[in-house]
Amino acid sequence: MEVEVRVFSGLESFIPGTTFGQSIPVSITEGFTGRELLKKLNIPEEKVFTFLVNGVHKDLEVLLKNGDRVSLFPAVGGG
């Protein structure tokens, strides 16, 4: 199984060779959760503020499915 992951606003620094918004194919097994995906990608859980699956906000216990599109965002400040 495979999911497509995109990381934004500095989270790409945790995945060497990855750029802002680049699509990254990640192999997973059945029953894989969002939390397990972060561990596999070496992204600290506390750095992720928004976890989207197919454009919908989900918690890290969501079970991922083949073909899911996952987007990860940190907390971002602004004026």
N, CA, C and O atoms as a GROMACS GRO file, in nm:
protein
  316
    1MET      N    1   0.085  -0.118   0.000
    1MET     CA    2   0.000   0.000   0.000
    1MET      C    3   0.089   0.124   0.000
    1MET      O    4   0.203   0.121   0.045
    2GLU      N    5   0.033   0.232  -0.052
    2GLU     CA    6   0.111   0.355  -0.061
    2GLU      C    7   0.022   0.476  -0.039
    2GLU      O    8  -0.092   0.480  -0.086
    3VAL      N    9   0.074   0.574   0.033
    3VAL     CA   10   0.008   0.703   0.049
    3VAL      C   11   0.098   0.811  -0.010
    3VAL      O   12   0.219   0.791  -0.024
    4GLU      N   13   0.038   0.924  -0.043
    4GLU     CA   14   0.112   1.040  -0.094
    4GLU      C   15   0.118   1.142   0.018
    4GLU      O   16   0.014   1.183   0.071
    5VAL      N   17   0.238   1.184   0.053
    5VAL     CA   18   0.257   1.279   0.163
    5VAL      C   19   0.315   1.408   0.109
    5VAL      O   20   0.403   1.406   0.022
    6ARG      N   21   0.266   1.521   0.160
    6ARG     CA   22   0.322   1.652   0.130
    6ARG      C   23   0.344   1.723   0.263
    6ARG      O   24   0.257   1.724   0.350
    7VAL      N   25   0.462   1.783   0.276
    7VAL     CA   26   0.495   1.855   0.400
    7VAL      C   27   0.520   2.002   0.366
    7VAL      O   28   0.569   2.036   0.259
    8PHE      N   29   0.485   2.089   0.461
    8PHE     CA   30   0.488   2.233   0.437
    8PHE      C   31   0.552   2.309   0.553
    8PHE      O   32   0.562   2.259   0.665
    9SER      N   33   0.596   2.431   0.522
    9SER     CA   34   0.636   2.533   0.620
    9SER      C   35   0.743   2.486   0.719
    9SER      O   36   0.732   2.510   0.839
   10GLY      N   37   0.844   2.422   0.667
   10GLY     CA   38   0.957   2.380   0.751
   10GLY      C   39   0.960   2.234   0.785
   10GLY      O   40   1.066   2.182   0.821
   11LEU      N   41   0.847   2.164   0.777
   11LEU     CA   42   0.847   2.021   0.808
   11LEU      C   43   0.928   1.941   0.707
   11LEU      O   44   0.971   1.830   0.736
   12GLU      N   45   0.950   1.998   0.589
   12GLU     CA   46   1.030   1.928   0.488
   12GLU      C   47   1.174   1.909   0.535
   12GLU      O   48   1.245   1.824   0.482
   13SER      N   49   1.219   1.987   0.633
   13SER     CA   50   1.356   1.974   0.683
   13SER      C   51   1.380   1.839   0.753
   13SER      O   52   1.494   1.798   0.770
   14PHE      N   53   1.273   1.772   0.793
   14PHE     CA   54   1.286   1.641   0.858
   14PHE      C   55   1.304   1.527   0.758
   14PHE      O   56   1.339   1.415   0.797
   15ILE      N   57   1.281   1.555   0.630
   15ILE     CA   58   1.293   1.452   0.526
   15ILE      C   59   1.399   1.499   0.426
   15ILE      O   60   1.367   1.577   0.337
   16PRO      N   61   1.522   1.454   0.441
   16PRO     CA   62   1.630   1.499   0.353
   16PRO      C   63   1.594   1.487   0.204
   16PRO      O   64   1.540   1.386   0.161
   17GLY      N   65   1.626   1.591   0.129
   17GLY     CA   66   1.602   1.590  -0.015
   17GLY      C   67   1.461   1.628  -0.055
   17GLY      O   68   1.428   1.627  -0.174
   18THR      N   69   1.377   1.661   0.042
   18THR     CA   70   1.239   1.697   0.014
   18THR      C   71   1.223   1.848   0.013
   18THR      O   72   1.287   1.918   0.092
   19THR      N   73   1.139   1.898  -0.076
   19THR     CA   74   1.112   2.041  -0.083
   19THR      C   75   0.968   2.070  -0.044
   19THR      O   76   0.883   1.980  -0.041
   20PHE      N   77   0.942   2.195  -0.013
   20PHE     CA   78   0.810   2.244   0.027
   20PHE      C   79   0.702   2.194  -0.070
   20PHE      O   80   0.710   2.222  -0.190
   21GLY      N   81   0.604   2.120  -0.020
   21GLY     CA   82   0.490   2.077  -0.099
   21GLY      C   83   0.515   1.964  -0.196
   21GLY      O   84   0.424   1.923  -0.268
   22GLN      N   85   0.636   1.911  -0.200
   22GLN     CA   86   0.668   1.801  -0.291
   22GLN      C   87   0.589   1.676  -0.254
   22GLN      O   88   0.575   1.644  -0.136
   23SER      N   89   0.539   1.606  -0.353
   23SER     CA   90   0.468   1.481  -0.331
   23SER      C   91   0.569   1.370  -0.302
   23SER      O   92   0.662   1.347  -0.380
   24ILE      N   93   0.550   1.302  -0.189
   24ILE     CA   94   0.640   1.194  -0.147
   24ILE      C   95   0.559   1.065  -0.136
   24ILE      O   96   0.469   1.057  -0.053
   25PRO      N   97   0.588   0.963  -0.218
   25PRO     CA   98   0.520   0.836  -0.202
   25PRO      C   99   0.580   0.760  -0.083
   25PRO      O  100   0.702   0.749  -0.071
   26VAL      N  101   0.493   0.710   0.004
   26VAL     CA  102   0.539   0.638   0.123
   26VAL      C  103   0.466   0.504   0.129
   26VAL      O  104   0.343   0.499   0.127
   27SER      N  105   0.542   0.397   0.138
   27SER     CA  106   0.484   0.263   0.152
   27SER      C  107   0.440   0.242   0.296
   27SER      O  108   0.513   0.273   0.390
   28ILE      N  109   0.319   0.188   0.311
   28ILE     CA  110   0.266   0.158   0.444
   28ILE      C  111   0.204   0.018   0.441
   28ILE      O  112   0.188  -0.042   0.335
   29THR      N  113   0.170  -0.031   0.559
   29THR     CA  114   0.101  -0.159   0.569
   29THR      C  115  -0.044  -0.135   0.614
   29THR      O  116  -0.078  -0.026   0.659
   30GLU      N  117  -0.126  -0.234   0.601
   30GLU     CA  118  -0.265  -0.222   0.644
   30GLU      C  119  -0.269  -0.194   0.794
   30GLU      O  120  -0.193  -0.252   0.871
   31GLY      N  121  -0.358  -0.104   0.835
   31GLY     CA  122  -0.372  -0.068   0.975
   31GLY      C  123  -0.276   0.040   1.021
   31GLY      O  124  -0.266   0.068   1.140
   32PHE      N  125  -0.205   0.102   0.928
   32PHE     CA  126  -0.108   0.208   0.958
   32PHE      C  127  -0.184   0.333   0.999
   32PHE      O  128  -0.280   0.372   0.933
   33THR      N  129  -0.140   0.397   1.108
   33THR     CA  130  -0.206   0.520   1.155
   33THR      C  131  -0.123   0.643   1.116
   33THR      O  132  -0.009   0.632   1.072
   34GLY      N  133  -0.184   0.758   1.132
   34GLY     CA  134  -0.113   0.883   1.110
   34GLY      C  135   0.007   0.897   1.202
   34GLY      O  136   0.112   0.945   1.160
   35ARG      N  137  -0.009   0.855   1.326
   35ARG     CA  138   0.101   0.861   1.422
   35ARG      C  139   0.218   0.775   1.376
   35ARG      O  140   0.334   0.816   1.386
   36GLU      N  141   0.189   0.656   1.325
   36GLU     CA  142   0.295   0.568   1.273
   36GLU      C  143   0.362   0.628   1.150
   36GLU      O  144   0.482   0.611   1.130
   37LEU      N  145   0.284   0.699   1.069
   37LEU     CA  146   0.341   0.764   0.952
   37LEU      C  147   0.442   0.870   0.994
   37LEU      O  148   0.550   0.880   0.935
   38LEU      N  149   0.409   0.950   1.094
   38LEU     CA  150   0.503   1.052   1.143
   38LEU      C  151   0.632   0.987   1.192
   38LEU      O  152   0.741   1.036   1.165
   39LYS      N  153   0.618   0.876   1.265
   39LYS     CA  154   0.737   0.806   1.314
   39LYS      C  155   0.822   0.757   1.197
   39LYS      O  156   0.944   0.770   1.198
   40LYS      N  157   0.757   0.700   1.096
   40LYS     CA  158   0.829   0.649   0.980
   40LYS      C  159   0.904   0.762   0.908
   40LYS      O  160   1.014   0.740   0.856
   41LEU      N  161   0.846   0.881   0.906
   41LEU     CA  162   0.908   0.995   0.838
   41LEU      C  163   1.004   1.073   0.928
   41LEU      O  164   1.064   1.171   0.884
   42ASN      N  165   1.017   1.030   1.053
   42ASN     CA  166   1.104   1.098   1.151
   42ASN      C  167   1.062   1.243   1.176
   42ASN      O  168   1.147   1.330   1.196
   43ILE      N  169   0.931   1.268   1.174
   43ILE     CA  170   0.878   1.400   1.204
   43ILE      C  171   0.822   1.397   1.346
   43ILE      O  172   0.729   1.320   1.373
   44PRO      N  173   0.876   1.478   1.437
   44PRO     CA  174   0.824   1.480   1.574
   44PRO      C  175   0.676   1.518   1.577
   44PRO      O  176   0.634   1.617   1.516
   45GLU      N  177   0.599   1.440   1.647
   45GLU     CA  178   0.454   1.462   1.656
   45GLU      C  179   0.420   1.604   1.702
   45GLU      O  180   0.325   1.663   1.652
   46GLU      N  181   0.498   1.658   1.795
   46GLU     CA  182   0.468   1.791   1.849
   46GLU      C  183   0.492   1.902   1.748
   46GLU      O  184   0.449   2.015   1.771
   47LYS      N  185   0.559   1.873   1.638
   47LYS     CA  186   0.584   1.972   1.533
   47LYS      C  187   0.467   1.984   1.435
   47LYS      O  188   0.458   2.081   1.360
   48VAL      N  189   0.377   1.886   1.437
   48VAL     CA  190   0.265   1.885   1.341
   48VAL      C  191   0.140   1.940   1.409
   48VAL      O  192   0.092   1.886   1.508
   49PHE      N  193   0.089   2.050   1.353
   49PHE     CA  194  -0.031   2.113   1.407
   49PHE      C  195  -0.155   2.068   1.330
   49PHE      O  196  -0.260   2.046   1.389
   50THR      N  197  -0.142   2.056   1.197
   50THR     CA  198  -0.254   2.017   1.113
   50THR      C  199  -0.218   1.892   1.034
   50THR      O  200  -0.115   1.888   0.966
   51PHE      N  201  -0.304   1.791   1.045
   51PHE     CA  202  -0.285   1.664   0.976
   51PHE      C  203  -0.410   1.642   0.890
   51PHE      O  204  -0.518   1.616   0.941
   52LEU      N  205  -0.392   1.652   0.759
   52LEU     CA  206  -0.505   1.636   0.667
   52LEU      C  207  -0.493   1.506   0.590
   52LEU      O  208  -0.385   1.467   0.547
   53VAL      N  209  -0.605   1.438   0.574
   53VAL     CA  210  -0.612   1.319   0.489
   53VAL      C  211  -0.719   1.347   0.384
   53VAL      O  212  -0.836   1.367   0.416
   54ASN      N  213  -0.677   1.347   0.260
   54ASN     CA  214  -0.766   1.377   0.148
   54ASN      C  215  -0.839   1.511   0.168
   54ASN      O  216  -0.956   1.526   0.135
   55GLY      N  217  -0.764   1.609   0.225
   55GLY     CA  218  -0.817   1.743   0.243
   55GLY      C  219  -0.904   1.764   0.366
   55GLY      O  220  -0.959   1.872   0.385
   56VAL      N  221  -0.916   1.661   0.451
   56VAL     CA  222  -1.001   1.670   0.570
   56VAL      C  223  -0.914   1.656   0.695
   56VAL      O  224  -0.831   1.565   0.704
   57HIS      N  225  -0.934   1.746   0.792
   57HIS     CA  226  -0.858   1.741   0.917
   57HIS      C  227  -0.889   1.610   0.990
   57HIS      O  228  -1.005   1.574   1.009
   58LYS      N  229  -0.784   1.539   1.030
   58LYS     CA  230  -0.798   1.413   1.104
   58LYS      C  231  -0.705   1.412   1.223
   58LYS      O  232  -0.607   1.488   1.227
   59ASP      N  233  -0.734   1.326   1.322
   59ASP     CA  234  -0.639   1.311   1.432
   59ASP      C  235  -0.538   1.203   1.393
   59ASP      O  236  -0.555   1.134   1.292
   60LEU      N  237  -0.435   1.188   1.472
   60LEU     CA  238  -0.325   1.099   1.436
   60LEU      C  239  -0.358   0.951   1.450
   60LEU      O  240  -0.278   0.866   1.411
   61GLU      N  241  -0.474   0.918   1.505
   61GLU     CA  242  -0.514   0.778   1.516
   61GLU      C  243  -0.590   0.728   1.394
   61GLU      O  244  -0.632   0.612   1.390
   62VAL      N  245  -0.609   0.814   1.295
   62VAL     CA  246  -0.680   0.776   1.174
   62VAL      C  247  -0.606   0.660   1.106
   62VAL      O  248  -0.483   0.659   1.100
   63LEU      N  249  -0.682   0.563   1.057
   63LEU     CA  250  -0.622   0.454   0.980
   63LEU      C  251  -0.609   0.498   0.836
   63LEU      O  252  -0.707   0.539   0.773
   64LEU      N  253  -0.489   0.489   0.783
   64LEU     CA  254  -0.464   0.530   0.646
   64LEU      C  255  -0.495   0.418   0.549
   64LEU      O  256  -0.483   0.300   0.582
   65LYS      N  257  -0.537   0.457   0.429
   65LYS     CA  258  -0.572   0.360   0.325
   65LYS      C  259  -0.487   0.384   0.201
   65LYS      O  260  -0.433   0.493   0.181
   66ASN      N  261  -0.476   0.283   0.121
   66ASN     CA  262  -0.401   0.294  -0.004
   66ASN      C  263  -0.453   0.412  -0.086
   66ASN      O  264  -0.574   0.426  -0.106
   67GLY      N  265  -0.362   0.495  -0.133
   67GLY     CA  266  -0.400   0.608  -0.217
   67GLY      C  267  -0.436   0.735  -0.143
   67GLY      O  268  -0.461   0.838  -0.206
   68ASP      N  269  -0.439   0.731  -0.009
   68ASP     CA  270  -0.469   0.853   0.067
   68ASP      C  271  -0.365   0.960   0.038
   68ASP      O  272  -0.248   0.930   0.015
   69ARG      N  273  -0.410   1.086   0.041
   69ARG     CA  274  -0.321   1.202   0.026
   69ARG      C  275  -0.312   1.270   0.162
   69ARG      O  276  -0.412   1.321   0.213
   70VAL      N  277  -0.194   1.272   0.218
   70VAL     CA  278  -0.171   1.328   0.351
   70VAL      C  279  -0.092   1.457   0.339
   70VAL      O  280   0.011   1.462   0.271
   71SER      N  281  -0.140   1.563   0.406
   71SER     CA  282  -0.069   1.690   0.411
   71SER      C  283  -0.040   1.725   0.555
   71SER      O  284  -0.128   1.714   0.641
   72LEU      N  285   0.083   1.769   0.581
   72LEU     CA  286   0.128   1.800   0.716
   72LEU      C  287   0.171   1.946   0.726
   72LEU      O  288   0.250   1.993   0.644
   73PHE      N  289   0.120   2.016   0.827
   73PHE     CA  290   0.153   2.157   0.848
   73PHE      C  291   0.190   2.179   0.994
   73PHE      O  292   0.127   2.121   1.082
   74PRO      N  293   0.291   2.262   1.020
   74PRO     CA  294   0.319   2.302   1.158
   74PRO      C  295   0.229   2.419   1.195
   74PRO      O  296   0.157   2.473   1.111
   75ALA      N  297   0.234   2.459   1.322
   75ALA     CA  298   0.166   2.582   1.361
   75ALA      C  299   0.239   2.697   1.292
   75ALA      O  300   0.361   2.705   1.296
   76VAL      N  301   0.163   2.786   1.230
   76VAL     CA  302   0.222   2.896   1.157
   76VAL      C  303   0.167   3.027   1.214
   76VAL      O  304   0.046   3.044   1.227
   77GLY      N  305   0.258   3.118   1.248
   77GLY     CA  306   0.216   3.248   1.298
   77GLY      C  307   0.212   3.350   1.186
   77GLY      O  308   0.271   3.331   1.080
   78GLY      N  309   0.145   3.456   1.211
   78GLY     CA  310   0.138   3.561   1.110
   78GLY      C  311   0.079   3.688   1.168
   78GLY      O  312   0.029   3.689   1.280
   79GLY      N  313   0.085   3.790   1.092
   79GLY     CA  314   0.037   3.919   1.140
   79GLY      C  315  -0.087   3.954   1.071
   79GLY      O  316  -0.144   4.060   1.097
   0.00000   0.00000   0.00000
